[in-house]
Structure formats: C-alpha cells, structure tokens
Amino acid sequence: MATHVLWQADVADFDAWLTVFRDDVKNRRAAGIADLNVWRDPDQANHAVALFAITDLDKAKAFFDSEELAMHMERDGVINVTVKRLIPA
C-alpha cells in the first residue's frame, strides 16, 4: 500500500523557499521521499503545499522529525508546518 505525505507551511518568501526546496531533492530521495507536486496557495502567496510519495516510511519519518530539518526550516523562515500521512481508502 502506497503512503503519501501532504506537507504544508507558511514560508517567509515562497520563491526563495522553492529554490532551496528544489536544491534539496537529493536529501529527500535519500530519505525515501519522492516529490510529486508543489503548490502555492493562491489566497496566501507565502503558503507552500507539497505532496510526496513515501518509498521508505522509517527513513521518511526520521527525515521529517530530524533536528537538522527543523534547524533548516527555522533558518529559512518556515513556520506553521503540518505533515499529514495519507493512505489510500
């Protein structure tokens, strides 16, 4: 059964965040996370939404829960993060 993650956050500057996000694709792949899509909320220009497919749940959980990612997001002005795990009905 495939697992997906819906990630949402407010970012200080969407365009700057998107550049950093795209540059970090190798780290996500190494953590068993495949990028599916990224959106900008049309009503909140600095609200980012991303959908990921998870190929290794344990690695992905460790990545999302890591101190390194938390410090990285804090430095880049990422706040109000929600991570929701989704499974098919």
Backbone torsions as a table, in degrees:
resi	resn	phi	psi	omega
1	MET	NA	127.8	-179.4
2	ALA	-73.6	144.0	175.0
3	THR	-115.7	139.9	177.0
4	HIS	-127.1	158.0	176.6
5	VAL	-127.9	131.0	172.8
6	LEU	-103.6	117.9	-175.8
7	TRP	-113.3	132.1	178.2
8	GLN	-136.4	145.5	177.8
9	ALA	-162.7	156.0	168.3
10	ASP	-89.2	136.1	-178.7
11	VAL	-123.7	151.3	-177.9
12	ALA	-64.9	-39.4	-178.1
13	ASP	-148.4	109.2	-173.7
14	PHE	-57.5	-46.3	-176.7
15	ASP	-63.1	-41.7	177.5
16	ALA	-66.2	-42.6	178.1
17	TRP	-60.7	-43.9	-178.0
18	LEU	-61.5	-38.7	177.7
19	THR	-61.7	-47.9	178.9
20	VAL	-63.9	-43.0	179.1
21	PHE	-57.6	-47.5	-179.5
22	ARG	-65.1	-36.4	178.8
23	ASP	-68.1	-19.6	-175.2
24	ASP	-96.0	11.0	-175.5
25	VAL	-58.4	-36.6	-178.8
26	LYS	-63.5	-38.9	178.7
27	ASN	-66.6	-39.0	177.8
28	ARG	-66.7	-43.7	178.9
29	ARG	-60.0	-42.1	179.4
30	ALA	-63.3	-24.4	-179.8
31	ALA	-93.7	11.7	178.4
32	GLY	76.9	28.1	-177.8
33	ILE	-120.0	122.1	177.8
34	ALA	-108.4	127.6	178.6
35	ASP	-70.9	131.2	175.5
36	LEU	-108.1	-45.2	-179.8
37	ASN	-163.8	154.1	176.2
38	VAL	-133.0	137.1	179.5
39	TRP	-129.7	155.1	168.8
40	ARG	-108.3	130.9	178.8
41	ASP	-67.2	123.3	-177.9
42	PRO	-67.5	-19.6	-179.8
43	ASP	-95.8	-14.5	178.6
44	GLN	-137.9	96.8	-171.7
45	ALA	-57.4	-25.1	-178.9
46	ASN	-109.5	32.8	174.0
47	HIS	-113.7	119.9	-177.0
48	ALA	-104.6	142.6	176.9
49	VAL	-132.7	132.5	178.5
50	ALA	-134.3	144.7	176.0
51	LEU	-117.1	128.9	-179.1
52	PHE	-121.9	148.8	167.7
53	ALA	-100.0	136.9	-177.2
54	ILE	-104.6	121.3	179.2
55	THR	-99.9	-18.2	176.9
56	ASP	-143.2	99.5	-172.6
57	LEU	-61.6	-42.0	-179.2
58	ASP	-63.5	-45.1	178.6
59	LYS	-65.0	-41.0	-179.0
60	ALA	-64.7	-43.5	178.5
61	LYS	-61.1	-42.8	178.7
62	ALA	-62.1	-39.8	179.0
63	PHE	-63.8	-50.9	-178.0
64	PHE	-65.4	-29.0	-178.8
65	ASP	-92.3	-0.5	-172.3
66	SER	-71.3	146.1	174.6
67	GLU	-62.4	-37.4	-179.8
68	GLU	-60.6	-45.5	178.9
69	LEU	-66.0	-40.6	179.0
70	ALA	-60.0	-44.5	179.0
71	MET	-66.7	-39.8	178.9
72	HIS	-60.7	-45.9	-179.2
73	MET	-68.3	-39.5	178.4
74	GLU	-62.0	-44.0	179.8
75	ARG	-62.5	-34.3	-176.6
76	ASP	-93.2	10.0	175.4
77	GLY	74.2	31.0	178.6
78	VAL	-94.5	121.4	-178.8
79	ILE	-134.8	170.7	177.8
80	ASN	52.7	48.4	-177.4
81	VAL	-80.1	135.1	169.8
82	THR	-127.1	136.0	178.1
83	VAL	-124.4	118.1	-176.6
84	LYS	-119.5	119.9	176.6
85	ARG	-81.9	133.7	-177.7
86	LEU	-124.1	140.6	173.4
87	ILE	-129.1	151.6	-179.0
88	PRO	-61.5	147.5	178.5
89	ALA	-79.1	NA	NA
